[in-house]
Amino acid sequence: MGLNLELYRSVKDLPLSERKERLRHLSHSEPSRVWMIVNREEKAQRLQELIAGRDLVQAALISPSKIVSSMSLKYTLLGRSTYSHDENMMVTRIANDVARTSQTLVDYIADFDQKARPFPLDAWKLGYCDLYYIDGGSATLEGIYEACLRDEELQTPAARARELVR
């Protein structure tokens, strides 16, 4: 895998035809898989450069428009994934396949009084938590939901900042 990553990095800026030629010895799925890894690394690097050591909560409290104008900064402040595929997979799983994208879940929740959707309680909690990305680590949806409730009740700076950029 490491060798394929290095190979892909070395040819990624070449014209498509040349890149295909140099990668033709790999299995059909390997270039796509390696491309995704490299793409995620590059996106993470760009996000770090965009944040540049700033406190996003303070930045949002001072000038919310600067956070709102950058989807990556907004999603980071809200705790959302910057990878739509990952977020949509999480939404599909938590919503029991009733909603397959984060936008669909938000739309369904916004129209809850127009059409009834059979969402599990966790889907409603996820919507309340700004679609906070649960990456399978030690964080649980219930824990995140309870923390959001506490933050809202105490009106913490983080809760105010999230409200400003929603």
C-alpha positions as CSV (number, residue, x, y, z in Angstrom):
1,M,0.0,0.0,0.0
2,G,2.8,2.5,0.9
3,L,4.5,1.9,-2.4
4,N,1.3,2.5,-4.3
5,L,0.7,5.7,-2.4
6,E,4.2,7.0,-3.2
7,L,3.7,6.0,-6.9
8,Y,0.4,7.8,-7.1
9,R,1.8,10.9,-5.4
10,S,4.7,10.9,-8.0
11,V,2.3,10.7,-11.0
12,K,-0.8,12.6,-9.8
13,D,0.2,15.8,-11.6
14,L,0.9,14.1,-14.9
15,P,-1.6,14.2,-17.8
16,L,-4.4,11.6,-17.4
17,S,-3.1,9.4,-20.3
18,E,0.4,9.2,-18.9
19,R,-0.8,8.7,-15.4
20,K,-3.0,5.8,-16.5
21,E,-0.1,4.3,-18.4
22,R,2.1,4.4,-15.3
23,L,-0.6,2.9,-13.1
24,R,-1.8,0.2,-15.5
25,H,0.0,-2.6,-13.6
26,L,-2.2,-1.9,-10.5
27,S,-5.5,-3.7,-10.0
28,H,-8.6,-1.9,-11.3
29,S,-9.7,-0.7,-7.8
30,E,-6.3,0.2,-6.4
31,P,-5.8,3.6,-8.2
32,S,-9.2,4.7,-6.9
33,R,-8.5,3.6,-3.4
34,V,-5.1,5.3,-3.4
35,W,-6.5,8.4,-5.0
36,M,-9.0,8.7,-2.1
37,I,-6.3,8.4,0.5
38,V,-4.1,11.0,-1.2
39,N,-7.2,13.3,-1.7
40,R,-8.1,13.0,2.0
41,E,-4.5,13.8,3.0
42,E,-4.5,16.9,0.8
43,K,-7.9,18.1,2.1
44,A,-6.7,17.6,5.7
45,Q,-3.6,19.6,4.9
46,R,-5.6,22.4,3.3
47,L,-7.9,22.5,6.3
48,Q,-5.0,22.8,8.7
49,E,-3.6,25.7,6.6
50,L,-7.1,27.3,6.6
51,I,-7.4,27.1,10.3
52,A,-3.8,28.2,10.8
53,G,-3.9,27.9,14.6
54,R,-7.0,30.1,15.0
55,D,-9.6,29.5,17.6
56,L,-12.6,28.9,15.5
57,V,-15.0,29.6,18.4
58,Q,-13.5,33.0,18.9
59,A,-13.3,33.7,15.2
60,A,-17.0,32.8,14.8
61,L,-18.0,35.0,17.8
62,I,-16.1,38.0,16.4
63,S,-16.9,37.6,12.7
64,P,-19.3,34.7,11.9
65,S,-19.4,35.6,8.2
66,K,-15.7,34.6,7.8
67,I,-16.6,31.1,9.1
68,V,-19.9,30.8,7.2
69,S,-18.1,31.8,3.9
70,S,-15.9,28.7,4.2
71,M,-17.8,25.4,4.2
72,S,-14.7,23.6,5.6
73,L,-14.4,26.0,8.6
74,K,-18.2,25.9,9.2
75,Y,-18.3,22.1,9.2
76,T,-15.2,21.9,11.4
77,L,-16.8,24.3,14.0
78,L,-20.0,22.4,13.9
79,G,-18.1,19.1,14.3
80,R,-19.3,17.8,11.0
81,S,-17.2,15.7,8.6
82,T,-15.6,17.5,5.7
83,Y,-16.0,14.3,3.7
84,S,-19.5,14.1,2.4
85,H,-19.3,10.4,1.7
86,D,-18.4,9.6,5.4
87,E,-21.1,11.9,6.7
88,N,-23.8,10.4,4.3
89,M,-22.8,6.9,5.3
90,M,-23.2,7.9,9.0
91,V,-26.6,9.5,8.3
92,T,-27.8,6.5,6.3
93,R,-26.8,4.2,9.2
94,I,-28.3,6.3,12.0
95,A,-31.5,7.1,10.1
96,N,-32.1,3.4,9.2
97,D,-31.8,4.3,5.5
98,V,-34.8,6.7,5.6
99,A,-32.4,9.5,4.7
100,R,-29.3,8.7,2.7
101,T,-27.6,12.2,2.7
102,S,-27.1,14.8,5.4
103,Q,-29.1,17.3,3.4
104,T,-32.0,14.9,3.0
105,L,-32.0,14.4,6.8
106,V,-32.0,18.2,7.4
107,D,-34.8,18.7,4.9
108,Y,-36.9,15.9,6.4
109,I,-36.4,17.3,9.9
110,A,-37.3,20.8,8.8
111,D,-40.5,19.5,7.2
112,F,-41.4,17.2,10.1
113,D,-44.9,18.7,10.4
114,Q,-45.6,18.3,6.7
115,K,-44.8,14.6,6.2
116,A,-44.2,12.0,8.8
117,R,-40.9,10.1,8.4
118,P,-40.2,7.0,10.4
119,F,-36.9,8.3,11.9
120,P,-35.4,6.6,14.9
121,L,-34.8,8.9,17.9
122,D,-31.1,8.9,17.2
123,A,-31.7,10.6,13.8
124,W,-33.5,13.4,15.6
125,K,-30.6,13.7,18.0
126,L,-28.1,13.8,15.2
127,G,-30.0,16.6,13.6
128,Y,-30.1,18.5,16.9
129,C,-26.3,18.1,17.2
130,D,-25.7,19.7,13.8
131,L,-24.9,16.3,12.2
132,Y,-21.8,16.0,14.5
133,Y,-19.6,13.4,12.9
134,I,-19.3,10.2,15.0
135,D,-16.1,8.6,13.7
136,G,-16.4,5.3,15.7
137,G,-13.9,6.4,18.4
138,S,-14.9,6.8,22.0
139,A,-17.6,9.4,21.2
140,T,-21.2,8.3,21.2
141,L,-24.2,10.0,19.8
142,E,-25.8,10.1,23.3
143,G,-22.7,11.7,24.8
144,I,-22.5,14.3,22.1
145,Y,-26.3,15.0,22.4
146,E,-26.0,15.5,26.2
147,A,-23.0,17.8,25.7
148,C,-24.9,19.8,23.2
149,L,-27.9,20.1,25.6
150,R,-25.5,21.3,28.4
151,D,-23.8,23.8,26.1
152,E,-27.1,25.2,25.0
153,E,-28.4,25.4,28.5
154,L,-25.2,27.1,29.8
155,Q,-24.9,29.3,26.7
156,T,-21.2,28.4,26.3
157,P,-19.1,30.4,23.8
158,A,-19.0,27.2,21.7
159,A,-22.8,27.0,21.6
160,R,-23.2,30.7,20.7
161,A,-20.6,30.3,18.0
162,R,-22.4,27.3,16.5
163,E,-25.7,29.2,16.6
164,L,-24.1,32.1,14.7
165,V,-22.8,29.9,11.9
166,R,-25.7,27.5,11.4
